[in-house]
Amino acid sequence: MADHTTAINPALNQGRQRVTYLLVQYTYLQVLDFLTTIAFLLHGVKEGNPLVRFMVSATSNPINGLLVVKLLAVLLGLYCWRTGRARLLGRINILFAALVAWNLVALILSAR
């Protein structure tokens, strides 16, 4: 059964779909950042983000610390999704897309 509010106002439904799409993008970018960070750690590159660096060093296994940080990031994304903050999610997605691209370039250059 359709939600009465979205049946009356299709724009509200479109806005909700947009935020959901942005959340999927955000989660995907978090996975890519996780993988590129692991690649950095495997190549002996020091983590640049102080929070991530602390969590990686504070746990018995660096991957566990990274997983905690990424879990918190996904929870933040879920909060934005739940509250309909499409603009914020869109901006964060741009930031993480640039970060993942930077990480990939740095990995490629370090392999030369």
C-alpha positions in Angstrom: 0.0 0.0 0.0 1.4 3.4 -1.0 2.1 6.1 1.6 -0.7 8.6 1.5 1.7 11.6 1.6 3.7 10.4 -1.4 0.6 9.6 -3.3 -0.6 13.2 -2.9 2.8 14.8 -3.5 4.9 12.9 -6.1 7.7 15.4 -5.7 8.2 14.2 -2.1 8.6 10.6 -3.5 11.1 11.8 -6.1 13.1 13.6 -3.4 13.1 10.5 -1.2 14.3 8.4 -4.2 17.1 10.9 -4.8 18.3 10.7 -1.2 18.2 6.9 -1.4 20.3 7.0 -4.6 22.8 9.3 -2.9 23.0 6.9 0.0 23.8 4.0 -2.3 26.5 6.1 -3.9 27.9 7.2 -0.5 28.1 3.6 0.7 29.8 2.5 -2.5 32.4 5.3 -2.1 33.0 4.2 1.5 33.8 0.7 0.2 36.2 2.1 -2.4 37.8 4.3 0.2 38.1 1.2 2.5 39.8 -0.8 -0.2 42.2 1.9 -1.3 43.2 2.5 2.4 43.9 -1.2 2.8 46.1 -1.0 -0.4 47.9 2.0 1.1 48.5 0.1 4.4 49.8 -3.0 2.5 52.3 -0.8 0.6 53.5 0.8 3.9 51.9 4.2 3.2 50.9 6.1 6.3 47.2 7.0 6.7 46.7 10.8 6.2 43.4 11.2 8.2 44.3 11.6 11.9 41.1 9.9 13.1 41.6 6.9 10.8 45.3 6.8 11.7 44.4 6.7 15.4 41.8 4.0 15.0 44.1 1.9 12.9 46.8 2.1 15.5 44.4 1.7 18.5 43.1 -1.7 17.5 44.9 -5.1 17.4 44.3 -5.4 13.7 44.4 -2.3 11.5 41.5 -3.5 9.4 39.3 -3.6 12.5 40.1 0.0 13.2 39.3 0.9 9.6 36.1 -1.1 9.7 35.0 0.9 12.8 35.6 4.2 11.1 33.7 3.0 8.0 30.8 1.7 10.1 30.5 5.1 11.7 30.7 6.8 8.3 27.8 4.6 7.0 25.8 5.4 10.1 26.3 9.1 9.4 25.1 8.4 5.8 22.1 6.6 7.1 21.3 9.6 9.4 21.5 11.9 6.4 19.2 9.6 4.4 16.7 9.3 7.3 16.5 13.1 7.7 16.4 13.8 3.9 19.7 15.7 3.7 20.2 15.2 0.0 22.4 18.3 -0.4 24.8 17.2 2.4 25.0 13.6 1.0 25.7 15.0 -2.5 28.5 17.2 -1.2 30.1 14.4 0.8 29.9 12.1 -2.2 31.8 14.6 -4.3 34.4 14.8 -1.5 34.8 11.0 -1.3 34.9 10.6 -5.1 37.8 13.0 -5.2 39.4 11.3 -2.3 39.1 7.8 -3.9 40.5 9.2 -7.2 43.4 10.8 -5.3 44.1 7.5 -3.6 44.1 5.6 -6.9 46.5 8.1 -8.5 48.8 8.0 -5.5 48.8 4.2 -5.6 49.6 4.2 -9.3 52.4 6.7 -8.9 53.8 4.8 -6.0 54.0 1.6 -8.0 56.3 3.1 -10.6 
